[in-house]
Amino acid sequence: MKILTLGSCCKKSAENHKNAVEAAKNCGVEEPKNIGDIREIMKYGVMSTPGLVIDGKVVAIGRVLSVSQIEKLIKDCLK
């Protein structure tokens, strides 16, 4: 499973990445990678960060997700 957090150095993006790292650890999957380059972010069609991508699919745009919300998304993708 490949998880990406999208967003540059803003507070919301940093919080979203921190939550994604914790959720991935709790679910036993690889640690998420952060993409901060706006050109790379736009390749996913994301115009408002933070964003979350799981296995190439954008699952959240423009909001910070809680650890439990991200865990649910990860578990849904593992099914």
PDB file of N, CA, C and O in Angstrom:
ATOM      1  N   MET A   1       0.849  -1.176   0.000  1.00  0.00           N
ATOM      2  CA  MET A   1       0.000   0.000   0.000  1.00  0.00           C
ATOM      3  C   MET A   1       0.891   1.235   0.000  1.00  0.00           C
ATOM      4  O   MET A   1       1.861   1.322   0.753  1.00  0.00           O
ATOM      5  N   LYS A   2       0.540   2.185  -0.860  1.00  0.00           N
ATOM      6  CA  LYS A   2       1.304   3.430  -0.951  1.00  0.00           C
ATOM      7  C   LYS A   2       0.394   4.587  -0.541  1.00  0.00           C
ATOM      8  O   LYS A   2      -0.655   4.818  -1.143  1.00  0.00           O
ATOM      9  N   ILE A   3       0.819   5.304   0.491  1.00  0.00           N
ATOM     10  CA  ILE A   3       0.044   6.441   0.994  1.00  0.00           C
ATOM     11  C   ILE A   3       0.859   7.708   0.794  1.00  0.00           C
ATOM     12  O   ILE A   3       2.042   7.763   1.127  1.00  0.00           O
ATOM     13  N   LEU A   4       0.206   8.723   0.245  1.00  0.00           N
ATOM     14  CA  LEU A   4       0.840  10.025   0.044  1.00  0.00           C
ATOM     15  C   LEU A   4       0.009  11.093   0.740  1.00  0.00           C
ATOM     16  O   LEU A   4      -1.220  11.079   0.683  1.00  0.00           O
ATOM     17  N   THR A   5       0.697  12.011   1.393  1.00  0.00           N
ATOM     18  CA  THR A   5       0.027  13.207   1.880  1.00  0.00           C
ATOM     19  C   THR A   5       0.464  14.339   0.965  1.00  0.00           C
ATOM     20  O   THR A   5       1.639  14.454   0.618  1.00  0.00           O
ATOM     21  N   LEU A   6      -0.484  15.165   0.581  1.00  0.00           N
ATOM     22  CA  LEU A   6      -0.213  16.256  -0.350  1.00  0.00           C
ATOM     23  C   LEU A   6      -0.314  17.582   0.379  1.00  0.00           C
ATOM     24  O   LEU A   6      -1.314  17.869   1.037  1.00  0.00           O
ATOM     25  N   GLY A   7       0.724  18.382   0.257  1.00  0.00           N
ATOM     26  CA  GLY A   7       0.707  19.702   0.864  1.00  0.00           C
ATOM     27  C   GLY A   7       2.098  20.164   1.209  1.00  0.00           C
ATOM     28  O   GLY A   7       2.983  19.365   1.514  1.00  0.00           O
ATOM     29  N   SER A   8       2.276  21.467   1.157  1.00  0.00           N
ATOM     30  CA  SER A   8       3.586  22.034   1.470  1.00  0.00           C
ATOM     31  C   SER A   8       3.681  22.324   2.963  1.00  0.00           C
ATOM     32  O   SER A   8       3.091  21.611   3.775  1.00  0.00           O
ATOM     33  N   CYS A   9       4.388  23.321   3.310  1.00  0.00           N
ATOM     34  CA  CYS A   9       4.755  23.560   4.716  1.00  0.00           C
ATOM     35  C   CYS A   9       3.715  24.307   5.537  1.00  0.00           C
ATOM     36  O   CYS A   9       4.089  25.014   6.473  1.00  0.00           O
ATOM     37  N   CYS A  10       2.451  24.186   5.237  1.00  0.00           N
ATOM     38  CA  CYS A  10       1.446  24.863   6.062  1.00  0.00           C
ATOM     39  C   CYS A  10       1.089  23.990   7.268  1.00  0.00           C
ATOM     40  O   CYS A  10       1.346  22.786   7.271  1.00  0.00           O
ATOM     41  N   LYS A  11       0.507  24.597   8.266  1.00  0.00           N
ATOM     42  CA  LYS A  11       0.175  23.902   9.512  1.00  0.00           C
ATOM     43  C   LYS A  11      -0.791  22.738   9.278  1.00  0.00           C
ATOM     44  O   LYS A  11      -0.614  21.661   9.846  1.00  0.00           O
ATOM     45  N   LYS A  12      -1.807  22.951   8.449  1.00  0.00           N
ATOM     46  CA  LYS A  12      -2.797  21.904   8.193  1.00  0.00           C
ATOM     47  C   LYS A  12      -2.167  20.701   7.499  1.00  0.00           C
ATOM     48  O   LYS A  12      -2.467  19.557   7.841  1.00  0.00           O
ATOM     49  N   SER A  13      -1.301  20.954   6.531  1.00  0.00           N
ATOM     50  CA  SER A  13      -0.644  19.854   5.823  1.00  0.00           C
ATOM     51  C   SER A  13       0.271  19.072   6.754  1.00  0.00           C
ATOM     52  O   SER A  13       0.334  17.845   6.682  1.00  0.00           O
ATOM     53  N   ALA A  14       0.973  19.775   7.622  1.00  0.00           N
ATOM     54  CA  ALA A  14       1.858  19.108   8.586  1.00  0.00           C
ATOM     55  C   ALA A  14       1.049  18.244   9.550  1.00  0.00           C
ATOM     56  O   ALA A  14       1.452  17.126   9.870  1.00  0.00           O
ATOM     57  N   GLU A  15      -0.076  18.753  10.007  1.00  0.00           N
ATOM     58  CA  GLU A  15      -0.933  17.986  10.918  1.00  0.00           C
ATOM     59  C   GLU A  15      -1.512  16.763  10.216  1.00  0.00           C
ATOM     60  O   GLU A  15      -1.574  15.680  10.798  1.00  0.00           O
ATOM     61  N   ASN A  16      -1.936  16.938   8.966  1.00  0.00           N
ATOM     62  CA  ASN A  16      -2.488  15.824   8.205  1.00  0.00           C
ATOM     63  C   ASN A  16      -1.434  14.728   8.016  1.00  0.00           C
ATOM     64  O   ASN A  16      -1.737  13.542   8.149  1.00  0.00           O
ATOM     65  N   HIS A  17      -0.198  15.129   7.706  1.00  0.00           N
ATOM     66  CA  HIS A  17       0.873  14.146   7.519  1.00  0.00           C
ATOM     67  C   HIS A  17       1.162  13.419   8.833  1.00  0.00           C
ATOM     68  O   HIS A  17       1.326  12.199   8.843  1.00  0.00           O
ATOM     69  N   LYS A  18       1.224  14.150   9.920  1.00  0.00           N
ATOM     70  CA  LYS A  18       1.468  13.539  11.239  1.00  0.00           C
ATOM     71  C   LYS A  18       0.389  12.506  11.559  1.00  0.00           C
ATOM     72  O   LYS A  18       0.697  11.416  12.040  1.00  0.00           O
ATOM     73  N   ASN A  19      -0.864  12.841  11.296  1.00  0.00           N
ATOM     74  CA  ASN A  19      -1.969  11.914  11.543  1.00  0.00           C
ATOM     75  C   ASN A  19      -1.879  10.691  10.634  1.00  0.00           C
ATOM     76  O   ASN A  19      -2.173   9.573  11.058  1.00  0.00           O
ATOM     77  N   ALA A  20      -1.474  10.907   9.387  1.00  0.00           N
ATOM     78  CA  ALA A  20      -1.336   9.791   8.448  1.00  0.00           C
ATOM     79  C   ALA A  20      -0.215   8.850   8.871  1.00  0.00           C
ATOM     80  O   ALA A  20      -0.348   7.632   8.752  1.00  0.00           O
ATOM     81  N   VAL A  21       0.880   9.402   9.360  1.00  0.00           N
ATOM     82  CA  VAL A  21       1.995   8.572   9.839  1.00  0.00           C
ATOM     83  C   VAL A  21       1.528   7.701  11.006  1.00  0.00           C
ATOM     84  O   VAL A  21       1.814   6.504  11.045  1.00  0.00           O
ATOM     85  N   GLU A  22       0.819   8.297  11.943  1.00  0.00           N
ATOM     86  CA  GLU A  22       0.327   7.539  13.099  1.00  0.00           C
ATOM     87  C   GLU A  22      -0.673   6.461  12.676  1.00  0.00           C
ATOM     88  O   GLU A  22      -0.615   5.332  13.162  1.00  0.00           O
ATOM     89  N   ALA A  23      -1.588   6.812  11.768  1.00  0.00           N
ATOM     90  CA  ALA A  23      -2.585   5.847  11.296  1.00  0.00           C
ATOM     91  C   ALA A  23      -1.917   4.683  10.568  1.00  0.00           C
ATOM     92  O   ALA A  23      -2.295   3.529  10.767  1.00  0.00           O
ATOM     93  N   ALA A  24      -0.933   4.977   9.731  1.00  0.00           N
ATOM     94  CA  ALA A  24      -0.226   3.921   9.001  1.00  0.00           C
ATOM     95  C   ALA A  24       0.484   2.985   9.973  1.00  0.00           C
ATOM     96  O   ALA A  24       0.455   1.765   9.811  1.00  0.00           O
ATOM     97  N   LYS A  25       1.108   3.560  10.967  1.00  0.00           N
ATOM     98  CA  LYS A  25       1.801   2.754  11.985  1.00  0.00           C
ATOM     99  C   LYS A  25       0.803   1.853  12.710  1.00  0.00           C
ATOM    100  O   LYS A  25       1.067   0.667  12.912  1.00  0.00           O
ATOM    101  N   ASN A  26      -0.337   2.411  13.099  1.00  0.00           N
ATOM    102  CA  ASN A  26      -1.366   1.637  13.801  1.00  0.00           C
ATOM    103  C   ASN A  26      -1.926   0.504  12.947  1.00  0.00           C
ATOM    104  O   ASN A  26      -2.328  -0.533  13.474  1.00  0.00           O
ATOM    105  N   CYS A  27      -1.951   0.702  11.624  1.00  0.00           N
ATOM    106  CA  CYS A  27      -2.492  -0.304  10.702  1.00  0.00           C
ATOM    107  C   CYS A  27      -1.420  -1.254  10.172  1.00  0.00           C
ATOM    108  O   CYS A  27      -1.731  -2.212   9.464  1.00  0.00           O
ATOM    109  N   GLY A  28      -0.168  -0.991  10.513  1.00  0.00           N
ATOM    110  CA  GLY A  28       0.914  -1.865  10.077  1.00  0.00           C
ATOM    111  C   GLY A  28       1.262  -1.754   8.608  1.00  0.00           C
ATOM    112  O   GLY A  28       1.679  -2.734   7.990  1.00  0.00           O
ATOM    113  N   VAL A  29       1.094  -0.558   8.040  1.00  0.00           N
ATOM    114  CA  VAL A  29       1.458  -0.343   6.637  1.00  0.00           C
ATOM    115  C   VAL A  29       2.612   0.649   6.553  1.00  0.00           C
ATOM    116  O   VAL A  29       2.967   1.305   7.533  1.00  0.00           O
ATOM    117  N   GLU A  30       3.184   0.740   5.362  1.00  0.00           N
ATOM    118  CA  GLU A  30       4.340   1.605   5.133  1.00  0.00           C
ATOM    119  C   GLU A  30       4.034   3.066   5.473  1.00  0.00           C
ATOM    120  O   GLU A  30       2.925   3.551   5.250  1.00  0.00           O
ATOM    121  N   GLU A  31       5.032   3.749   6.012  1.00  0.00           N
ATOM    122  CA  GLU A  31       4.873   5.157   6.386  1.00  0.00           C
ATOM    123  C   GLU A  31       4.574   6.010   5.153  1.00  0.00           C
ATOM    124  O   GLU A  31       5.197   5.825   4.108  1.00  0.00           O
ATOM    125  N   PRO A  32       3.632   6.937   5.267  1.00  0.00           N
ATOM    126  CA  PRO A  32       3.286   7.810   4.146  1.00  0.00           C
ATOM    127  C   PRO A  32       4.446   8.714   3.729  1.00  0.00           C
ATOM    128  O   PRO A  32       5.307   9.072   4.533  1.00  0.00           O
ATOM    129  N   LYS A  33       4.435   9.059   2.470  1.00  0.00           N
ATOM    130  CA  LYS A  33       5.401  10.002   1.911  1.00  0.00           C
ATOM    131  C   LYS A  33       4.664  11.320   1.688  1.00  0.00           C
ATOM    132  O   LYS A  33       3.503  11.323   1.278  1.00  0.00           O
ATOM    133  N   ASN A  34       5.335  12.434   1.955  1.00  0.00           N
ATOM    134  CA  ASN A  34       4.722  13.740   1.728  1.00  0.00           C
ATOM    135  C   ASN A  34       5.189  14.312   0.400  1.00  0.00           C
ATOM    136  O   ASN A  34       6.377  14.279   0.079  1.00  0.00           O
ATOM    137  N   ILE A  35       4.245  14.834  -0.365  1.00  0.00           N
ATOM    138  CA  ILE A  35       4.530  15.512  -1.627  1.00  0.00           C
ATOM    139  C   ILE A  35       4.219  16.990  -1.423  1.00  0.00           C
ATOM    140  O   ILE A  35       3.076  17.355  -1.151  1.00  0.00           O
ATOM    141  N   GLY A  36       5.236  17.840  -1.554  1.00  0.00           N
ATOM    142  CA  GLY A  36       5.044  19.269  -1.347  1.00  0.00           C
ATOM    143  C   GLY A  36       5.139  20.096  -2.614  1.00  0.00           C
ATOM    144  O   GLY A  36       4.768  21.270  -2.625  1.00  0.00           O
ATOM    145  N   ASP A  37       5.636  19.487  -3.684  1.00  0.00           N
ATOM    146  CA  ASP A  37       5.805  20.204  -4.948  1.00  0.00           C
ATOM    147  C   ASP A  37       4.438  20.415  -5.608  1.00  0.00           C
ATOM    148  O   ASP A  37       3.731  19.453  -5.905  1.00  0.00           O
ATOM    149  N   ILE A  38       4.081  21.660  -5.828  1.00  0.00           N
ATOM    150  CA  ILE A  38       2.755  21.992  -6.359  1.00  0.00           C
ATOM    151  C   ILE A  38       2.483  21.330  -7.710  1.00  0.00           C
ATOM    152  O   ILE A  38       1.344  20.961  -7.993  1.00  0.00           O
ATOM    153  N   ARG A  39       3.500  21.175  -8.537  1.00  0.00           N
ATOM    154  CA  ARG A  39       3.296  20.517  -9.843  1.00  0.00           C
ATOM    155  C   ARG A  39       2.929  19.049  -9.656  1.00  0.00           C
ATOM    156  O   ARG A  39       2.077  18.523 -10.372  1.00  0.00           O
ATOM    157  N   GLU A  40       3.567  18.393  -8.697  1.00  0.00           N
ATOM    158  CA  GLU A  40       3.245  16.989  -8.410  1.00  0.00           C
ATOM    159  C   GLU A  40       1.842  16.873  -7.813  1.00  0.00           C
ATOM    160  O   GLU A  40       1.085  15.964  -8.154  1.00  0.00           O
ATOM    161  N   ILE A  41       1.508  17.799  -6.922  1.00  0.00           N
ATOM    162  CA  ILE A  41       0.182  17.792  -6.300  1.00  0.00           C
ATOM    163  C   ILE A  41      -0.898  17.962  -7.365  1.00  0.00           C
ATOM    164  O   ILE A  41      -1.923  17.282  -7.324  1.00  0.00           O
ATOM    165  N   MET A  42      -0.674  18.862  -8.313  1.00  0.00           N
ATOM    166  CA  MET A  42      -1.668  19.129  -9.358  1.00  0.00           C
ATOM    167  C   MET A  42      -1.875  17.930 -10.277  1.00  0.00           C
ATOM    168  O   MET A  42      -2.932  17.809 -10.896  1.00  0.00           O
ATOM    169  N   LYS A  43      -0.890  17.046 -10.378  1.00  0.00           N
ATOM    170  CA  LYS A  43      -1.048  15.832 -11.188  1.00  0.00           C
ATOM    171  C   LYS A  43      -2.174  14.953 -10.650  1.00  0.00           C
ATOM    172  O   LYS A  43      -2.752  14.152 -11.386  1.00  0.00           O
ATOM    173  N   TYR A  44      -2.479  15.104  -9.378  1.00  0.00           N
ATOM    174  CA  TYR A  44      -3.575  14.345  -8.764  1.00  0.00           C
ATOM    175  C   TYR A  44      -4.904  15.100  -8.853  1.00  0.00           C
ATOM    176  O   TYR A  44      -5.926  14.610  -8.373  1.00  0.00           O
ATOM    177  N   GLY A  45      -4.895  16.283  -9.460  1.00  0.00           N
ATOM    178  CA  GLY A  45      -6.110  17.077  -9.589  1.00  0.00           C
ATOM    179  C   GLY A  45      -6.486  17.799  -8.306  1.00  0.00           C
ATOM    180  O   GLY A  45      -7.613  18.273  -8.162  1.00  0.00           O
ATOM    181  N   VAL A  46      -5.553  17.883  -7.383  1.00  0.00           N
ATOM    182  CA  VAL A  46      -5.812  18.526  -6.096  1.00  0.00           C
ATOM    183  C   VAL A  46      -5.437  19.999  -6.191  1.00  0.00           C
ATOM    184  O   VAL A  46      -4.292  20.339  -6.487  1.00  0.00           O
ATOM    185  N   MET A  47      -6.408  20.867  -5.938  1.00  0.00           N
ATOM    186  CA  MET A  47      -6.182  22.306  -6.004  1.00  0.00           C
ATOM    187  C   MET A  47      -6.165  22.941  -4.615  1.00  0.00           C
ATOM    188  O   MET A  47      -5.760  24.092  -4.456  1.00  0.00           O
ATOM    189  N   SER A  48      -6.605  22.185  -3.612  1.00  0.00           N
ATOM    190  CA  SER A  48      -6.651  22.686  -2.241  1.00  0.00           C
ATOM    191  C   SER A  48      -6.050  21.628  -1.320  1.00  0.00           C
ATOM    192  O   SER A  48      -6.525  20.494  -1.264  1.00  0.00           O
ATOM    193  N   THR A  49      -5.006  22.015  -0.606  1.00  0.00           N
ATOM    194  CA  THR A  49      -4.362  21.070   0.298  1.00  0.00           C
ATOM    195  C   THR A  49      -4.842  21.319   1.728  1.00  0.00           C
ATOM    196  O   THR A  49      -5.346  22.403   2.023  1.00  0.00           O
ATOM    197  N   PRO A  50      -4.697  20.354   2.605  1.00  0.00           N
ATOM    198  CA  PRO A  50      -3.986  19.097   2.431  1.00  0.00           C
ATOM    199  C   PRO A  50      -4.812  18.071   1.659  1.00  0.00           C
ATOM    200  O   PRO A  50      -6.034  18.175   1.551  1.00  0.00           O
ATOM    201  N   GLY A  51      -4.110  17.094   1.134  1.00  0.00           N
ATOM    202  CA  GLY A  51      -4.755  16.003   0.421  1.00  0.00           C
ATOM    203  C   GLY A  51      -4.187  14.677   0.883  1.00  0.00           C
ATOM    204  O   GLY A  51      -3.099  14.618   1.456  1.00  0.00           O
ATOM    205  N   LEU A  52      -4.933  13.613   0.628  1.00  0.00           N
ATOM    206  CA  LEU A  52      -4.489  12.270   0.982  1.00  0.00           C
ATOM    207  C   LEU A  52      -4.767  11.345  -0.192  1.00  0.00           C
ATOM    208  O   LEU A  52      -5.868  11.328  -0.741  1.00  0.00           O
ATOM    209  N   VAL A  53      -3.748  10.575  -0.568  1.00  0.00           N
ATOM    210  CA  VAL A  53      -3.848   9.636  -1.681  1.00  0.00           C
ATOM    211  C   VAL A  53      -3.476   8.255  -1.158  1.00  0.00           C
ATOM    212  O   VAL A  53      -2.451   8.088  -0.498  1.00  0.00           O
ATOM    213  N   ILE A  54      -4.313   7.271  -1.456  1.00  0.00           N
ATOM    214  CA  ILE A  54      -4.014   5.887  -1.090  1.00  0.00           C
ATOM    215  C   ILE A  54      -4.048   5.055  -2.360  1.00  0.00           C
ATOM    216  O   ILE A  54      -5.058   5.002  -3.060  1.00  0.00           O
ATOM    217  N   ASP A  55      -2.928   4.408  -2.644  1.00  0.00           N
ATOM    218  CA  ASP A  55      -2.781   3.568  -3.836  1.00  0.00           C
ATOM    219  C   ASP A  55      -3.240   4.285  -5.111  1.00  0.00           C
ATOM    220  O   ASP A  55      -3.951   3.713  -5.937  1.00  0.00           O
ATOM    221  N   GLY A  56      -2.823   5.536  -5.253  1.00  0.00           N
ATOM    222  CA  GLY A  56      -3.096   6.302  -6.460  1.00  0.00           C
ATOM    223  C   GLY A  56      -4.464   6.959  -6.516  1.00  0.00           C
ATOM    224  O   GLY A  56      -4.757   7.683  -7.467  1.00  0.00           O
ATOM    225  N   LYS A  57      -5.308   6.724  -5.518  1.00  0.00           N
ATOM    226  CA  LYS A  57      -6.654   7.293  -5.500  1.00  0.00           C
ATOM    227  C   LYS A  57      -6.729   8.413  -4.463  1.00  0.00           C
ATOM    228  O   LYS A  57      -6.390   8.213  -3.297  1.00  0.00           O
ATOM    229  N   VAL A  58      -7.173   9.584  -4.897  1.00  0.00           N
ATOM    230  CA  VAL A  58      -7.353  10.714  -3.979  1.00  0.00           C
ATOM    231  C   VAL A  58      -8.566  10.410  -3.103  1.00  0.00           C
ATOM    232  O   VAL A  58      -9.671  10.209  -3.606  1.00  0.00           O
ATOM    233  N   VAL A  59      -8.347  10.377  -1.784  1.00  0.00           N
ATOM    234  CA  VAL A  59      -9.432  10.046  -0.857  1.00  0.00           C
ATOM    235  C   VAL A  59      -9.852  11.223   0.019  1.00  0.00           C
ATOM    236  O   VAL A  59     -10.876  11.154   0.697  1.00  0.00           O
ATOM    237  N   ALA A  60      -9.068  12.305   0.010  1.00  0.00           N
ATOM    238  CA  ALA A  60      -9.436  13.496   0.788  1.00  0.00           C
ATOM    239  C   ALA A  60      -8.741  14.715   0.199  1.00  0.00           C
ATOM    240  O   ALA A  60      -7.582  14.654  -0.209  1.00  0.00           O
ATOM    241  N   ILE A  61      -9.472  15.818   0.164  1.00  0.00           N
ATOM    242  CA  ILE A  61      -8.942  17.080  -0.365  1.00  0.00           C
ATOM    243  C   ILE A  61      -9.384  18.218   0.551  1.00  0.00           C
ATOM    244  O   ILE A  61     -10.547  18.305   0.944  1.00  0.00           O
ATOM    245  N   GLY A  62      -8.429  19.090   0.880  1.00  0.00           N
ATOM    246  CA  GLY A  62      -8.754  20.345   1.542  1.00  0.00           C
ATOM    247  C   GLY A  62      -9.152  20.279   2.997  1.00  0.00           C
ATOM    248  O   GLY A  62      -9.722  21.234   3.524  1.00  0.00           O
ATOM    249  N   ARG A  63      -8.862  19.155   3.671  1.00  0.00           N
ATOM    250  CA  ARG A  63      -9.201  19.087   5.088  1.00  0.00           C
ATOM    251  C   ARG A  63      -8.243  18.163   5.819  1.00  0.00           C
ATOM    252  O   ARG A  63      -7.678  17.234   5.242  1.00  0.00           O
ATOM    253  N   VAL A  64      -8.077  18.440   7.086  1.00  0.00           N
ATOM    254  CA  VAL A  64      -7.241  17.607   7.945  1.00  0.00           C
ATOM    255  C   VAL A  64      -8.099  16.457   8.452  1.00  0.00           C
ATOM    256  O   VAL A  64      -9.173  16.670   9.016  1.00  0.00           O
ATOM    257  N   LEU A  65      -7.617  15.242   8.247  1.00  0.00           N
ATOM    258  CA  LEU A  65      -8.323  14.063   8.732  1.00  0.00           C
ATOM    259  C   LEU A  65      -7.746  13.632  10.077  1.00  0.00           C
ATOM    260  O   LEU A  65      -6.552  13.793  10.333  1.00  0.00           O
ATOM    261  N   SER A  66      -8.596  13.090  10.921  1.00  0.00           N
ATOM    262  CA  SER A  66      -8.128  12.559  12.200  1.00  0.00           C
ATOM    263  C   SER A  66      -7.426  11.225  11.963  1.00  0.00           C
ATOM    264  O   SER A  66      -7.543  10.629  10.892  1.00  0.00           O
ATOM    265  N   VAL A  67      -6.706  10.773  12.963  1.00  0.00           N
ATOM    266  CA  VAL A  67      -6.031   9.475  12.869  1.00  0.00           C
ATOM    267  C   VAL A  67      -7.061   8.380  12.601  1.00  0.00           C
ATOM    268  O   VAL A  67      -6.841   7.521  11.747  1.00  0.00           O
ATOM    269  N   SER A  68      -8.172   8.402  13.314  1.00  0.00           N
ATOM    270  CA  SER A  68      -9.185   7.354  13.141  1.00  0.00           C
ATOM    271  C   SER A  68      -9.826   7.399  11.751  1.00  0.00           C
ATOM    272  O   SER A  68     -10.143   6.351  11.188  1.00  0.00           O
ATOM    273  N   GLN A  69     -10.020   8.584  11.196  1.00  0.00           N
ATOM    274  CA  GLN A  69     -10.565   8.683   9.841  1.00  0.00           C
ATOM    275  C   GLN A  69      -9.595   8.074   8.828  1.00  0.00           C
ATOM    276  O   GLN A  69     -10.013   7.363   7.914  1.00  0.00           O
ATOM    277  N   ILE A  70      -8.323   8.348   8.991  1.00  0.00           N
ATOM    278  CA  ILE A  70      -7.325   7.809   8.069  1.00  0.00           C
ATOM    279  C   ILE A  70      -7.207   6.297   8.244  1.00  0.00           C
ATOM    280  O   ILE A  70      -7.073   5.569   7.261  1.00  0.00           O
ATOM    281  N   GLU A  71      -7.257   5.825   9.478  1.00  0.00           N
ATOM    282  CA  GLU A  71      -7.221   4.377   9.716  1.00  0.00           C
ATOM    283  C   GLU A  71      -8.373   3.688   8.996  1.00  0.00           C
ATOM    284  O   GLU A  71      -8.181   2.632   8.393  1.00  0.00           O
ATOM    285  N   LYS A  72      -9.567   4.273   9.052  1.00  0.00           N
ATOM    286  CA  LYS A  72     -10.726   3.687   8.364  1.00  0.00           C
ATOM    287  C   LYS A  72     -10.492   3.634   6.862  1.00  0.00           C
ATOM    288  O   LYS A  72     -10.795   2.624   6.226  1.00  0.00           O
ATOM    289  N   LEU A  73      -9.957   4.707   6.285  1.00  0.00           N
ATOM    290  CA  LEU A  73      -9.678   4.716   4.848  1.00  0.00           C
ATOM    291  C   LEU A  73      -8.650   3.651   4.482  1.00  0.00           C
ATOM    292  O   LEU A  73      -8.792   2.974   3.464  1.00  0.00           O
ATOM    293  N   ILE A  74      -7.629   3.501   5.299  1.00  0.00           N
ATOM    294  CA  ILE A  74      -6.604   2.480   5.052  1.00  0.00           C
ATOM    295  C   ILE A  74      -7.233   1.090   5.105  1.00  0.00           C
ATOM    296  O   ILE A  74      -7.012   0.269   4.215  1.00  0.00           O
ATOM    297  N   LYS A  75      -8.012   0.831   6.145  1.00  0.00           N
ATOM    298  CA  LYS A  75      -8.637  -0.490   6.302  1.00  0.00           C
ATOM    299  C   LYS A  75      -9.597  -0.786   5.159  1.00  0.00           C
ATOM    300  O   LYS A  75      -9.668  -1.924   4.694  1.00  0.00           O
ATOM    301  N   ASP A  76     -10.341   0.226   4.698  1.00  0.00           N
ATOM    302  CA  ASP A  76     -11.246   0.038   3.564  1.00  0.00           C
ATOM    303  C   ASP A  76     -10.475  -0.346   2.306  1.00  0.00           C
ATOM    304  O   ASP A  76     -10.949  -1.160   1.514  1.00  0.00           O
ATOM    305  N   CYS A  77      -9.298   0.230   2.117  1.00  0.00           N
ATOM    306  CA  CYS A  77      -8.483  -0.070   0.935  1.00  0.00           C
ATOM    307  C   CYS A  77      -7.807  -1.434   1.038  1.00  0.00           C
ATOM    308  O   CYS A  77      -7.438  -2.020   0.020  1.00  0.00           O
ATOM    309  N   LEU A  78      -7.644  -1.940   2.249  1.00  0.00           N
ATOM    310  CA  LEU A  78      -7.024  -3.252   2.438  1.00  0.00           C
ATOM    311  C   LEU A  78      -7.997  -4.395   2.169  1.00  0.00           C
ATOM    312  O   LEU A  78      -7.574  -5.539   2.001  1.00  0.00           O
ATOM    313  N   LYS A  79      -9.290  -4.100   2.127  1.00  0.00           N
ATOM    314  CA  LYS A  79     -10.306  -5.150   1.910  1.00  0.00           C
ATOM    315  C   LYS A  79     -10.268  -5.663   0.500  1.00  0.00           C
ATOM    316  O   LYS A  79     -11.049  -6.545   0.143  1.00  0.00           O
TER     317      LYS A  79
END
